[in-house]
């Protein structure tokens, strides 16, 4: 019973991440700002990172590849912020 709730919540998080990723992708398409592209990639990557253990039936959250994918998603956000700050600094 607990596993079903856990899988349901994981699926909801995956869906939310995908929706947010597509939302940012739409902003990138409209405004051509790379910040939105980086954020979109980060959320889609996070969705994949959360979906793959479910699909592969590996529930070990401490696996190195899961940690590496999660870290890559967060690094994308940091890169997006640094990139945006550099763009802003060049125009000022």
Legacy VTK file of the C-alpha trace (Angstrom):
# vtk DataFile Version 3.0
C-alpha trace
ASCII
DATASET POLYDATA
POINTS 92 float
0.000 0.000 0.000
2.798 2.440 0.907
4.637 1.628 -2.322
1.566 2.575 -4.350
1.330 5.979 -2.675
5.054 6.526 -3.140
4.854 5.631 -6.830
1.793 7.847 -7.255
3.564 10.812 -5.659
6.688 10.181 -7.734
4.550 10.128 -10.859
2.913 13.395 -9.831
6.335 14.996 -9.344
7.468 13.726 -12.745
4.355 15.162 -14.365
4.767 18.496 -12.564
8.412 18.727 -13.670
7.452 17.988 -17.270
4.707 20.603 -17.233
7.081 23.210 -15.790
9.738 22.241 -18.353
7.298 22.687 -21.229
6.115 25.960 -19.691
9.688 27.328 -19.702
10.217 25.967 -23.227
7.234 27.993 -24.369
8.723 31.123 -22.800
12.007 30.397 -24.597
10.161 30.080 -27.887
8.373 33.400 -27.324
11.260 35.488 -25.921
14.426 33.684 -27.105
16.007 34.118 -23.684
18.465 31.321 -22.887
17.524 31.477 -19.208
14.199 29.844 -20.085
15.937 27.180 -22.180
18.281 26.270 -19.313
15.392 26.155 -16.824
13.349 24.016 -19.214
16.235 21.576 -19.646
16.738 21.426 -15.891
13.111 20.546 -15.125
12.887 18.012 -17.955
16.157 16.449 -16.786
14.792 16.302 -13.237
11.650 14.598 -14.543
13.790 11.972 -16.279
15.883 11.494 -13.163
12.737 10.799 -11.148
11.027 8.663 -13.804
13.901 6.328 -14.629
14.106 4.640 -11.202
10.369 3.967 -11.405
10.598 2.571 -14.922
13.714 0.534 -14.134
12.253 -0.685 -10.808
15.319 0.612 -8.951
14.211 2.262 -5.757
17.692 2.939 -4.366
17.656 6.750 -4.131
21.325 6.644 -3.134
22.513 5.243 -6.463
25.360 7.254 -7.943
23.711 7.740 -11.337
20.571 9.131 -9.696
22.634 11.569 -7.655
24.635 12.590 -10.749
21.478 13.274 -12.774
19.928 15.268 -9.936
23.118 17.268 -9.525
23.263 17.951 -13.281
19.725 19.358 -13.169
20.685 21.741 -10.365
23.946 22.699 -12.067
21.900 23.709 -15.121
20.002 26.193 -12.950
23.256 27.673 -11.624
24.633 27.907 -15.187
21.419 29.636 -16.277
21.743 32.259 -13.558
25.438 32.870 -14.282
24.722 33.078 -18.025
21.889 35.553 -17.446
24.073 37.730 -15.222
26.812 37.802 -17.872
24.280 38.811 -20.546
22.956 41.603 -18.337
26.483 42.832 -17.576
27.344 43.153 -21.284
24.354 45.351 -22.101
24.803 47.735 -19.177
LINES 1 93
92 0 1 2 3 4 5 6 7 8 9 10 11 12 13 14 15 16 17 18 19 20 21 22 23 24 25 26 27 28 29 30 31 32 33 34 35 36 37 38 39 40 41 42 43 44 45 46 47 48 49 50 51 52 53 54 55 56 57 58 59 60 61 62 63 64 65 66 67 68 69 70 71 72 73 74 75 76 77 78 79 80 81 82 83 84 85 86 87 88 89 90 91
